[in-house]
Amino acid sequence: MLPIRASVRQTPGYTPGEQPQTTDFIKLNTNENPYPPPASILAALEPELEKLRLYPDPVSRRLRQAAAETFGVQPEQILAGNGSDDILNIALRTFVDPGQTVGVLDLTYSLYQTLTAVHGAELEVIATNERFELSGPIISTAPLLFLASPNPPVGKHLNKDFLRATCARHPGIVLIDEAYIDFGDEDHWDLLAEFENAIISRTLSKSYSLAGMRVGFAIGAPALIREMDKVRDSYNLDRLAQALGTAALKARADFIPLWQKIRATRIRLSQGLTALGFEVLDSDSNFVLASPSWIPAPELYQKLKDRKILVRYFNHPRILNFVRITVGTDAEIDRLLAAVAELKG
Ligand SMILES: Cc1ncc(COP(=O)(O)O)c(C=O)c1O
């Protein structure tokens, strides 16, 4: 047998949403932003192109400075990552030994499980109520909790009081993954200020329309960030990602109207689906989880795909009759709703 670690051999790996190789699909399956970033920020790439033979800044200084200004913290409180997935991986390798446990909610972002398995750590699945919400503060001794708020695949914020009580009593690190934060009304800066064991992760993939660039952040106490910094790859962000990420953060004001537009479209999408006989769960994100009453969800997924509309279906026992739909442009959501209405007949 080849000398592969058992923890690697035994995991199927992460299953990302489909990225079709043709451009004729309406893509509502991977929570990307339907709007491109403002063209003005692309100018930041130009001066980097002639420097590509040189290594990038290993500590992403300018990007971290811009992030510090945007988030209202000090640069020493920020670690830059090659997407927030990189941050999750770094956190795992900084705070958890193989054989120890990682706490995640029953249901959440499935990458947490894959990273944990590959690391040779054990998953502690924390029960949620029938709405997939926390039913109280978490009682766990896991050295790391991965808690997304808003939490996919539903997209609702976790209860702040429960989160606060969890941070207060938890002996390990509480990593609050805020990938979708800009599409809702809350954030968790207050918890970061109150608790030294809290870390927030952010990404430019969703609200800043840069999923293809791979820029994420961990924000936390300098004593934690310093340790995480030892674990990351030596040049974990390339030159282009650092430059474009910096420009995007500085252009934050230009993105806010896009977030408002996505929120307005989310309401239209939810209302449209409800009128078409779906149960739509409340969302603070750029997607909704919805269950059709008149067709099995896998069939709906396939029939929409046949009509070149991609949504996400998860073969998970708790959401077997749900699809997750990313908020697209108004025109895309009109096409989706028209296709669903036609299927319903
Ligand atoms: C909760 C959550 N965290 C992190 C990510 C990954 O973000 P990034 O593109 O920054 O790696 C996703 C992507 O879908 C997500 O849903």
The ligand as an SDF file (V2000), in Angstrom:
LIG
                    3D

 16 16  0  0  0  0  0  0  0  0999 V2000
  -19.0190   29.9960    5.7040 C   0  0  0  0  0  0  0  0  0  0  0  0
  -17.9670   30.1090    4.6580 C   0  0  0  0  0  0  0  0  0  0  0  0
  -16.7340   30.3990    5.0270 N   0  0  0  0  0  0  0  0  0  0  0  0
  -15.7370   30.5260    4.1100 C   0  0  0  0  0  0  0  0  0  0  0  0
  -15.9850   30.3310    2.7770 C   0  0  0  0  0  0  0  0  0  0  0  0
  -14.8550   30.3900    1.8090 C   0  0  0  0  0  0  0  0  0  0  0  0
  -14.4990   31.6690    1.4780 O   0  0  0  0  0  0  0  0  0  0  0  0
  -13.1990   31.9910    0.6760 P   0  0  0  0  0  0  0  0  0  0  0  0
  -13.5860   32.1420   -0.7480 O   0  0  0  0  0  0  0  0  0  0  0  0
  -12.7100   33.2620    1.2780 O   0  0  0  0  0  0  0  0  0  0  0  0
  -12.1960   30.8920    0.8670 O   0  0  0  0  0  0  0  0  0  0  0  0
  -17.2610   30.0200    2.3450 C   0  0  0  0  0  0  0  0  0  0  0  0
  -17.5020   29.8000    0.9080 C   0  0  0  0  0  0  0  0  0  0  0  0
  -18.4880   29.3730    0.4320 O   0  0  0  0  0  0  0  0  0  0  0  0
  -18.2760   29.8990    3.3090 C   0  0  0  0  0  0  0  0  0  0  0  0
  -19.5230   29.5650    2.9460 O   0  0  0  0  0  0  0  0  0  0  0  0
  1  2  1  0
  2  3  1  0
  2 15  2  0
  3  4  2  0
  4  5  1  0
  5  6  1  0
  5 12  2  0
  6  7  1  0
  7  8  1  0
  8  9  2  0
  8 10  1  0
  8 11  1  0
 12 13  1  0
 12 15  1  0
 13 14  2  0
 15 16  1  0
M  END
$$$$
